[in-house]
Amino acid sequence: MIAKHVAKVENMARQLTDLNENISDITIMAKILGSLSFKYNAFVTAWITWMQTLENLMEGRELDDSDG
């Protein structure tokens, strides 16, 4: 079910791209996660937490790199 949903959203994004509308990966992910049914809330929460953790790690790495 999730695979079909992802494919549907990706197809819509591709159609918009064909019409010269730039759609970012973040926008596509937000649409996918935001339009999943309630029964996938645990998955959505885990995904968002993982993305925030990854972002925090990347920010920390940038700080370490700037210390030089």
Backbone atoms as SQL, in Angstrom:
CREATE TABLE atoms (id INTEGER PRIMARY KEY, chain TEXT, resi INTEGER, resn TEXT, atom TEXT, x REAL, y REAL, z REAL);
INSERT INTO atoms VALUES
  (1, 'A', 1, 'MET', 'N', 0.819, -1.199, 0.000),
  (2, 'A', 1, 'MET', 'CA', 0.000, 0.000, 0.000),
  (3, 'A', 1, 'MET', 'C', 0.863, 1.264, 0.000),
  (4, 'A', 2, 'ILE', 'N', 1.891, 1.325, 0.843),
  (5, 'A', 2, 'ILE', 'CA', 2.731, 2.513, 0.882),
  (6, 'A', 2, 'ILE', 'C', 3.462, 2.675, -0.451),
  (7, 'A', 3, 'ALA', 'N', 3.923, 1.571, -1.025),
  (8, 'A', 3, 'ALA', 'CA', 4.645, 1.647, -2.299),
  (9, 'A', 3, 'ALA', 'C', 3.758, 2.239, -3.394),
  (10, 'A', 4, 'LYS', 'N', 2.487, 1.849, -3.429),
  (11, 'A', 4, 'LYS', 'CA', 1.560, 2.406, -4.421),
  (12, 'A', 4, 'LYS', 'C', 1.342, 3.890, -4.180),
  (13, 'A', 5, 'HIS', 'N', 1.222, 4.256, -2.920),
  (14, 'A', 5, 'HIS', 'CA', 1.015, 5.658, -2.565),
  (15, 'A', 5, 'HIS', 'C', 2.222, 6.503, -2.973),
  (16, 'A', 6, 'VAL', 'N', 3.411, 6.015, -2.681),
  (17, 'A', 6, 'VAL', 'CA', 4.642, 6.718, -3.047),
  (18, 'A', 6, 'VAL', 'C', 4.719, 6.855, -4.568),
  (19, 'A', 7, 'ALA', 'N', 4.423, 5.778, -5.278),
  (20, 'A', 7, 'ALA', 'CA', 4.465, 5.816, -6.743),
  (21, 'A', 7, 'ALA', 'C', 3.473, 6.836, -7.297),
  (22, 'A', 8, 'LYS', 'N', 2.299, 6.914, -6.694),
  (23, 'A', 8, 'LYS', 'CA', 1.281, 7.870, -7.149),
  (24, 'A', 8, 'LYS', 'C', 1.763, 9.313, -6.958),
  (25, 'A', 9, 'VAL', 'N', 2.328, 9.605, -5.787),
  (26, 'A', 9, 'VAL', 'CA', 2.821, 10.963, -5.519),
  (27, 'A', 9, 'VAL', 'C', 4.005, 11.286, -6.426),
  (28, 'A', 10, 'GLU', 'N', 4.908, 10.332, -6.605),
  (29, 'A', 10, 'GLU', 'CA', 6.050, 10.556, -7.492),
  (30, 'A', 10, 'GLU', 'C', 5.584, 10.798, -8.928),
  (31, 'A', 11, 'ASN', 'N', 4.555, 10.087, -9.361),
  (32, 'A', 11, 'ASN', 'CA', 4.007, 10.285, -10.700),
  (33, 'A', 11, 'ASN', 'C', 3.427, 11.695, -10.838),
  (34, 'A', 12, 'MET', 'N', 2.712, 12.154, -9.813),
  (35, 'A', 12, 'MET', 'CA', 2.178, 13.522, -9.841),
  (36, 'A', 12, 'MET', 'C', 3.315, 14.539, -9.918),
  (37, 'A', 13, 'ALA', 'N', 4.382, 14.313, -9.163),
  (38, 'A', 13, 'ALA', 'CA', 5.528, 15.223, -9.183),
  (39, 'A', 13, 'ALA', 'C', 6.179, 15.238, -10.562),
  (40, 'A', 14, 'ARG', 'N', 6.283, 14.065, -11.170),
  (41, 'A', 14, 'ARG', 'CA', 6.862, 13.968, -12.509),
  (42, 'A', 14, 'ARG', 'C', 6.007, 14.733, -13.529),
  (43, 'A', 15, 'GLN', 'N', 4.693, 14.618, -13.386),
  (44, 'A', 15, 'GLN', 'CA', 3.794, 15.345, -14.283),
  (45, 'A', 15, 'GLN', 'C', 3.969, 16.855, -14.120),
  (46, 'A', 16, 'LEU', 'N', 4.120, 17.305, -12.880),
  (47, 'A', 16, 'LEU', 'CA', 4.348, 18.731, -12.644),
  (48, 'A', 16, 'LEU', 'C', 5.691, 19.179, -13.207),
  (49, 'A', 17, 'THR', 'N', 6.699, 18.322, -13.067),
  (50, 'A', 17, 'THR', 'CA', 8.007, 18.633, -13.629),
  (51, 'A', 17, 'THR', 'C', 7.919, 18.754, -15.151),
  (52, 'A', 18, 'ASP', 'N', 7.127, 17.889, -15.768),
  (53, 'A', 18, 'ASP', 'CA', 6.923, 17.953, -17.217),
  (54, 'A', 18, 'ASP', 'C', 6.275, 19.269, -17.636),
  (55, 'A', 19, 'LEU', 'N', 5.559, 19.902, -16.708),
  (56, 'A', 19, 'LEU', 'CA', 4.921, 21.195, -16.968),
  (57, 'A', 19, 'LEU', 'C', 5.807, 22.353, -16.512),
  (58, 'A', 20, 'ASN', 'N', 7.099, 22.053, -16.309),
  (59, 'A', 20, 'ASN', 'CA', 8.108, 23.036, -15.886),
  (60, 'A', 20, 'ASN', 'C', 7.871, 23.602, -14.496),
  (61, 'A', 21, 'GLU', 'N', 7.270, 22.810, -13.627),
  (62, 'A', 21, 'GLU', 'CA', 7.124, 23.175, -12.217),
  (63, 'A', 21, 'GLU', 'C', 8.205, 22.429, -11.441),
  (64, 'A', 22, 'ASN', 'N', 9.064, 23.147, -10.763),
  (65, 'A', 22, 'ASN', 'CA', 10.112, 22.511, -9.976),
  (66, 'A', 22, 'ASN', 'C', 9.550, 22.048, -8.638),
  (67, 'A', 23, 'ILE', 'N', 9.664, 20.757, -8.379),
  (68, 'A', 23, 'ILE', 'CA', 9.182, 20.162, -7.140),
  (69, 'A', 23, 'ILE', 'C', 10.385, 19.568, -6.413),
  (70, 'A', 24, 'SER', 'N', 10.651, 20.056, -5.212),
  (71, 'A', 24, 'SER', 'CA', 11.806, 19.558, -4.458),
  (72, 'A', 24, 'SER', 'C', 11.511, 18.192, -3.837),
  (73, 'A', 25, 'ASP', 'N', 12.574, 17.473, -3.531),
  (74, 'A', 25, 'ASP', 'CA', 12.429, 16.183, -2.854),
  (75, 'A', 25, 'ASP', 'C', 11.751, 16.350, -1.500),
  (76, 'A', 26, 'ILE', 'N', 12.040, 17.460, -0.825),
  (77, 'A', 26, 'ILE', 'CA', 11.421, 17.728, 0.480),
  (78, 'A', 26, 'ILE', 'C', 9.912, 17.884, 0.324),
  (79, 'A', 27, 'THR', 'N', 9.491, 18.570, -0.724),
  (80, 'A', 27, 'THR', 'CA', 8.061, 18.753, -0.976),
  (81, 'A', 27, 'THR', 'C', 7.393, 17.418, -1.263),
  (82, 'A', 28, 'ILE', 'N', 8.054, 16.584, -2.039),
  (83, 'A', 28, 'ILE', 'CA', 7.500, 15.265, -2.354),
  (84, 'A', 28, 'ILE', 'C', 7.382, 14.432, -1.082),
  (85, 'A', 29, 'MET', 'N', 8.431, 14.429, -0.256),
  (86, 'A', 29, 'MET', 'CA', 8.381, 13.667, 0.998),
  (87, 'A', 29, 'MET', 'C', 7.292, 14.189, 1.920),
  (88, 'A', 30, 'ALA', 'N', 7.149, 15.505, 2.008),
  (89, 'A', 30, 'ALA', 'CA', 6.103, 16.085, 2.854),
  (90, 'A', 30, 'ALA', 'C', 4.726, 15.657, 2.377),
  (91, 'A', 31, 'LYS', 'N', 4.536, 15.626, 1.073),
  (92, 'A', 31, 'LYS', 'CA', 3.244, 15.199, 0.524),
  (93, 'A', 31, 'LYS', 'C', 2.987, 13.731, 0.836),
  (94, 'A', 32, 'ILE', 'N', 4.001, 12.912, 0.658),
  (95, 'A', 32, 'ILE', 'CA', 3.844, 11.481, 0.939),
  (96, 'A', 32, 'ILE', 'C', 3.512, 11.261, 2.409),
  (97, 'A', 33, 'LEU', 'N', 4.309, 11.835, 3.298),
  (98, 'A', 33, 'LEU', 'CA', 4.101, 11.621, 4.732),
  (99, 'A', 33, 'LEU', 'C', 2.804, 12.246, 5.217),
  (100, 'A', 34, 'GLY', 'N', 2.473, 13.416, 4.696),
  (101, 'A', 34, 'GLY', 'CA', 1.277, 14.119, 5.142),
  (102, 'A', 34, 'GLY', 'C', -0.021, 13.520, 4.642),
  (103, 'A', 35, 'SER', 'N', 0.058, 12.679, 3.633),
  (104, 'A', 35, 'SER', 'CA', -1.169, 12.128, 3.070),
  (105, 'A', 35, 'SER', 'C', -1.367, 10.649, 3.376),
  (106, 'A', 36, 'LEU', 'N', -0.471, 10.082, 4.198),
  (107, 'A', 36, 'LEU', 'CA', -0.677, 8.699, 4.640),
  (108, 'A', 36, 'LEU', 'C', -1.827, 8.644, 5.643),
  (109, 'A', 37, 'SER', 'N', -2.512, 7.521, 5.670),
  (110, 'A', 37, 'SER', 'CA', -3.629, 7.377, 6.611),
  (111, 'A', 37, 'SER', 'C', -3.134, 7.315, 8.054),
  (112, 'A', 38, 'PHE', 'N', -4.049, 7.495, 8.981),
  (113, 'A', 38, 'PHE', 'CA', -3.755, 7.536, 10.411),
  (114, 'A', 38, 'PHE', 'C', -3.006, 6.297, 10.892),
  (115, 'A', 39, 'LYS', 'N', -3.266, 5.156, 10.287),
  (116, 'A', 39, 'LYS', 'CA', -2.624, 3.922, 10.774),
  (117, 'A', 39, 'LYS', 'C', -1.112, 3.916, 10.562),
  (118, 'A', 40, 'TYR', 'N', -0.592, 4.854, 9.778),
  (119, 'A', 40, 'TYR', 'CA', 0.846, 4.953, 9.538),
  (120, 'A', 40, 'TYR', 'C', 1.505, 6.047, 10.371),
  (121, 'A', 41, 'ASN', 'N', 0.814, 6.577, 11.367),
  (122, 'A', 41, 'ASN', 'CA', 1.370, 7.658, 12.187),
  (123, 'A', 41, 'ASN', 'C', 2.681, 7.276, 12.872),
  (124, 'A', 42, 'ALA', 'N', 2.802, 6.041, 13.323),
  (125, 'A', 42, 'ALA', 'CA', 4.042, 5.609, 13.973),
  (126, 'A', 42, 'ALA', 'C', 5.199, 5.668, 12.977),
  (127, 'A', 43, 'PHE', 'N', 4.947, 5.245, 11.743),
  (128, 'A', 43, 'PHE', 'CA', 5.967, 5.315, 10.704),
  (129, 'A', 43, 'PHE', 'C', 6.353, 6.761, 10.413),
  (130, 'A', 44, 'VAL', 'N', 5.357, 7.634, 10.283),
  (131, 'A', 44, 'VAL', 'CA', 5.611, 9.051, 10.004),
  (132, 'A', 44, 'VAL', 'C', 6.439, 9.670, 11.128),
  (133, 'A', 45, 'THR', 'N', 6.064, 9.396, 12.362),
  (134, 'A', 45, 'THR', 'CA', 6.794, 9.930, 13.508),
  (135, 'A', 45, 'THR', 'C', 8.244, 9.442, 13.507),
  (136, 'A', 46, 'ALA', 'N', 8.446, 8.154, 13.244),
  (137, 'A', 46, 'ALA', 'CA', 9.799, 7.603, 13.200),
  (138, 'A', 46, 'ALA', 'C', 10.605, 8.251, 12.076),
  (139, 'A', 47, 'TRP', 'N', 9.992, 8.439, 10.926),
  (140, 'A', 47, 'TRP', 'CA', 10.699, 9.042, 9.789),
  (141, 'A', 47, 'TRP', 'C', 11.119, 10.474, 10.106),
  (142, 'A', 48, 'ILE', 'N', 10.191, 11.250, 10.659),
  (143, 'A', 48, 'ILE', 'CA', 10.493, 12.644, 10.995),
  (144, 'A', 48, 'ILE', 'C', 11.608, 12.712, 12.039),
  (145, 'A', 49, 'THR', 'N', 11.543, 11.858, 13.036),
  (146, 'A', 49, 'THR', 'CA', 12.579, 11.824, 14.073),
  (147, 'A', 49, 'THR', 'C', 13.926, 11.476, 13.463),
  (148, 'A', 50, 'TRP', 'N', 13.956, 10.488, 12.582),
  (149, 'A', 50, 'TRP', 'CA', 15.191, 10.094, 11.916),
  (150, 'A', 50, 'TRP', 'C', 15.757, 11.249, 11.094),
  (151, 'A', 51, 'MET', 'N', 14.895, 11.945, 10.356),
  (152, 'A', 51, 'MET', 'CA', 15.346, 13.073, 9.533),
  (153, 'A', 51, 'MET', 'C', 15.906, 14.201, 10.410),
  (154, 'A', 52, 'GLN', 'N', 15.249, 14.471, 11.537),
  (155, 'A', 52, 'GLN', 'CA', 15.737, 15.508, 12.445),
  (156, 'A', 52, 'GLN', 'C', 17.084, 15.113, 13.038),
  (157, 'A', 53, 'THR', 'N', 17.240, 13.844, 13.383),
  (158, 'A', 53, 'THR', 'CA', 18.505, 13.353, 13.917),
  (159, 'A', 53, 'THR', 'C', 19.604, 13.491, 12.871),
  (160, 'A', 54, 'LEU', 'N', 19.303, 13.105, 11.650),
  (161, 'A', 54, 'LEU', 'CA', 20.273, 13.228, 10.566),
  (162, 'A', 54, 'LEU', 'C', 20.661, 14.691, 10.348),
  (163, 'A', 55, 'GLU', 'N', 19.676, 15.573, 10.363),
  (164, 'A', 55, 'GLU', 'CA', 19.948, 17.004, 10.199),
  (165, 'A', 55, 'GLU', 'C', 20.842, 17.520, 11.321),
  (166, 'A', 56, 'ASN', 'N', 20.557, 17.114, 12.554),
  (167, 'A', 56, 'ASN', 'CA', 21.377, 17.534, 13.696),
  (168, 'A', 56, 'ASN', 'C', 22.804, 17.015, 13.571),
  (169, 'A', 57, 'LEU', 'N', 22.956, 15.784, 13.121),
  (170, 'A', 57, 'LEU', 'CA', 24.295, 15.227, 12.936),
  (171, 'A', 57, 'LEU', 'C', 25.060, 15.989, 11.865),
  (172, 'A', 58, 'MET', 'N', 24.372, 16.340, 10.792),
  (173, 'A', 58, 'MET', 'CA', 25.022, 17.082, 9.711),
  (174, 'A', 58, 'MET', 'C', 25.415, 18.480, 10.181),
  (175, 'A', 59, 'GLU', 'N', 24.572, 19.125, 10.976),
  (176, 'A', 59, 'GLU', 'CA', 24.907, 20.445, 11.508),
  (177, 'A', 59, 'GLU', 'C', 26.115, 20.349, 12.430),
  (178, 'A', 60, 'GLY', 'N', 26.169, 19.316, 13.247),
  (179, 'A', 60, 'GLY', 'CA', 27.308, 19.107, 14.132),
  (180, 'A', 60, 'GLY', 'C', 28.584, 18.868, 13.356),
  (181, 'A', 61, 'ARG', 'N', 28.467, 18.152, 12.265),
  (182, 'A', 61, 'ARG', 'CA', 29.634, 17.897, 11.417),
  (183, 'A', 61, 'ARG', 'C', 30.136, 19.190, 10.799),
  (184, 'A', 62, 'GLU', 'N', 29.223, 20.061, 10.379),
  (185, 'A', 62, 'GLU', 'CA', 29.617, 21.348, 9.816),
  (186, 'A', 62, 'GLU', 'C', 30.356, 22.178, 10.854),
  (187, 'A', 63, 'LEU', 'N', 29.902, 22.128, 12.114),
  (188, 'A', 63, 'LEU', 'CA', 30.586, 22.861, 13.172),
  (189, 'A', 63, 'LEU', 'C', 31.985, 22.318, 13.394),
  (190, 'A', 64, 'ASP', 'N', 32.115, 20.981, 13.386),
  (191, 'A', 64, 'ASP', 'CA', 33.428, 20.373, 13.561),
  (192, 'A', 64, 'ASP', 'C', 34.364, 20.736, 12.418),
  (193, 'A', 65, 'ASP', 'N', 33.849, 20.764, 11.209),
  (194, 'A', 65, 'ASP', 'CA', 34.657, 21.115, 10.047),
  (195, 'A', 65, 'ASP', 'C', 35.130, 22.560, 10.086),
  (196, 'A', 66, 'SER', 'N', 34.313, 23.433, 10.672),
  (197, 'A', 66, 'SER', 'CA', 34.683, 24.848, 10.703),
  (198, 'A', 66, 'SER', 'C', 35.705, 25.150, 11.785),
  (199, 'A', 67, 'ASP', 'N', 35.842, 24.251, 12.753),
  (200, 'A', 67, 'ASP', 'CA', 36.832, 24.463, 13.819),
  (201, 'A', 67, 'ASP', 'C', 38.253, 24.329, 13.301),
  (202, 'A', 68, 'GLY', 'N', 38.376, 23.620, 12.212),
  (203, 'A', 68, 'GLY', 'CA', 39.542, 23.517, 11.521),
  (204, 'A', 68, 'GLY', 'C', 40.810, 23.026, 11.794);
